[in-house]
Amino acid sequence: MTRDVSTKHLTPYIARTMEKHQALWHSLEMTEISMDQIRAYEKDGVVCLRGVFDQYWIDLITSGIEASIETPGPHGENYNPDGSAFFGDLDMWQRHKEFREFVLDSPSAELVARLMGSIKVNFFYDQLLVKEPGSESATPWHQDQPYWAISGRQVSSIWMPVDPVRSDSSLEFVAGSHQWGIEYNPRHFKDQSPYEDTGLPPMPDIEANRSSYSILSWDVEPGDCIVFQAMMIHGAKGNACSQTRRRILSTRWAGDDARYCVRQGETAIPTFESNLVHGDKFSGELFPQVWPR
Ligand SMILES: O=C(O)CCC(=O)C(=O)O
C-alpha cells in the first residue's frame, strides 16, 4: 500500500502540510515505533520502549560512563551532599568520544523525532546519573524544562539505563503532567534549595500525596529506554538494589518548535555561553542537527 497523495491541485500551504505528513509516514515505516507508542507519549507524556538499543550501544555507553566517572567534567558532582552515592555529570558528549558517537549515530534522534512528530531534531545536552548500590539518594520531583533555556512542546529526554533497574528504583512520572500548563520552580539536586528569582511557584508535594496522582514507572533492562516530554513531573527514589549499580544516560533533544529561551532568574542549562538569542532555533556545532542525518 502506498500512502503517497498527489499534491499538485492543492494550495501551496495544504500541499506543504501534506508533503510534511507524507515524509512522516514514510519515516514511520522505517522505524519500530508504533502508533500506540506515539499515542501513549502524547497522552501520558512518557513511554517505555523495549530493546531499542543493541549491545553495541550498551557497551559503548557503559565504557563512556566509566571514563567520565574517572575524569569528571567541570560540572561533575555528587548530588548527594552526604556521600558518593549519586554522581552526576553534564555535557559528556563534548569530552568523550563514546557519548559523541551515541548522540550522532545511535537510533536516539530518530526515535524522538517519531515520538515528538518532529521533522528535524537537534541535540541539546546529555547528563549522567549514577546511583551506587543501596544509595538512598532520591531524585526530587521536578520538571526539566524550567531548568533549561528552552521553550517548545517538542522537547524530550531519553533516559537510558545500562544496568537493570527495578521499578522501585526507576524514574517515576506523573502521567499527563506535561499538559498541566504550569512551570514549577526548579530546586538544586544537591541541597533542594529553590532556584532564585524565577518567579515560578513551588512544585506541589507529590510524594506526600502520591495517591492523588497517576504515577507511572517501569522495570527496565539495558537496551530499553524511557522517553519523556520536558514538562513531565518526574522523580525517583534511591537505588534499592544492594548489588547492582544504577547507571543512567539521559540525553535531551529539541524538535521543530523548540526555541532558545532566556528565562527570568536562575537557569542551569546550557552550561556554556552560546551565540543563540531568545527565540532562536537550536543549531550549530553546540546543538547539532542529528535528524535527518
Ligand atoms: O535518574 C534519575 O534519578 C533522574 C533522571 C532525571 O531527572 C532526568 O533524566 O531528567
The ligand as an SDF file (V2000), in Angstrom:
LIG
                    3D

 10  9  0  0  0  0  0  0  0  0999 V2000
   17.6290    9.1060   37.0750 O   0  0  0  0  0  0  0  0  0  0  0  0
   17.2470    9.9250   37.8970 C   0  0  0  0  0  0  0  0  0  0  0  0
   17.1360    9.6560   39.0920 O   0  0  0  0  0  0  0  0  0  0  0  0
   16.8880   11.3350   37.4680 C   0  0  0  0  0  0  0  0  0  0  0  0
   16.7810   11.4980   35.9800 C   0  0  0  0  0  0  0  0  0  0  0  0
   16.1630   12.7830   35.5660 C   0  0  0  0  0  0  0  0  0  0  0  0
   15.6300   13.5370   36.3380 O   0  0  0  0  0  0  0  0  0  0  0  0
   16.2010   13.1160   34.1310 C   0  0  0  0  0  0  0  0  0  0  0  0
   16.7600   12.3620   33.3480 O   0  0  0  0  0  0  0  0  0  0  0  0
   15.6370   14.1820   33.7710 O   0  0  0  0  0  0  0  0  0  0  0  0
  1  2  2  0
  2  3  1  0
  2  4  1  0
  4  5  1  0
  5  6  1  0
  6  7  2  0
  6  8  1  0
  8  9  2  0
  8 10  1  0
M  END
$$$$
